[in-house]
Amino acid sequence: MKSSFLSENEISKLEFKNIGKNVKISSKASFYYPELMTLKDHIRIDDFCILSGSITIGSHVHISAYSALYGKAGIFLEDFVTISGRVTIYSVNDDYSGEYLSNPTIPDEFTNVTAEPVLFKKYSIIGAGSIVLPGITIGEGAAVGALSLVKQSLEPWKVYAGIPCRIINIRKKDLIELERCVK
């Protein structure tokens, strides 16, 4: 039975900027501009994910099925980050005021696209169906509940949920000790 993950040879043909060891990529994932992407060690990218643009993925990162990372301005996922299913991360955003046209078929002089990098700090996790807007930093150890909208940067070691998301709890730091067992 054929694996649903690409072989090392198939991964090498994608021509990533840098690729680490033990990287598992679904044969059903899509990559645009992989030459701008760095993938470190122990990464898994599941079915129907879309990764586009400048993206750096640290070690021990999982990107669950149907997630999309649009990294034109840069997306950075530090070590031990978890992206749950159907999460969308934007590093660019169209202007919705009605003063400009929007979408990639329009010449730049008629649009007002904002572009800012997105950073997920170590141990952060984002729940299924959530959306992250440009210019956001998800603090170390921050956790975002399912179906949340992240439109401002998040403090470390807090649990967030809602539209827009807000602090609902404090997150424990026990996982820092568990990291020692994984290395």
Residue, then its C-alpha position, 0 to 999 in steps of 0.5 A: m500500500k502506497s503511503s499518503f506522504l511524499s517520499e524523500n525523493e518527491i520532497s526534494k523535487l519540490e526544491f524548498k529553500n531548506i529542508g530538515k529531517n523527518v519531514k512528512i508532507s501529504s501528497k495532497a498538500s499544495f506549495y506555491y514558491p517553495e523556494l522561499m520556504t524553510l522546513k526544519d526537523h520533525i514536521r508533518i503537513d497534512d492533506f489539502c493544506i496550502l502553503s504559499g510564499s515566505i514561510t519558515i517552519g521550526s522543528h516539531v510542528h504539525i499543520s493539520a488538514y485543510s489549513a492555509l498559510y499565505g506568507k507573502a509578507g512572511i510567516f514564522l512558526e517556531d518549534f512545537v507549534t500546532i496548527s489545527g485543521r482548517v486554520t487560515i493565516y494571512s500575512v497580507n490583507d486587502d482594503y475593504s473600505g471601498e476606496y480600492l479594488s481588491n484581488p490579485t488580478i488588479p494592478d497594484e496602483f488600484t489596490n491598498v494591500t497591507a502586508e505584515p509578517v505573522l509570528f507563532k512563538k514556541y509552544s503556541i497552538i491554534g484551534a480548528g477553523s481559526i483565522v489569524l490576520p497580518g502583523i500578529t505575534i502569537g506569544e510563547g505558549a499561547a493557545v487559541g480556541a477553535l473558531s476564533l479570530v486573531k486580529q491583535s497580538l496575543e500575550p504568552w501563556k494565556v488561553y484565548a477564544g472568540i470573535p475577536c479572541r479574548i483571554i479566557n484562562i491561563r495556560k500551564k507551562d508543564l509542556i516545557e519539561l516534556e520537551r526534554c523527553v522529546k529531544 
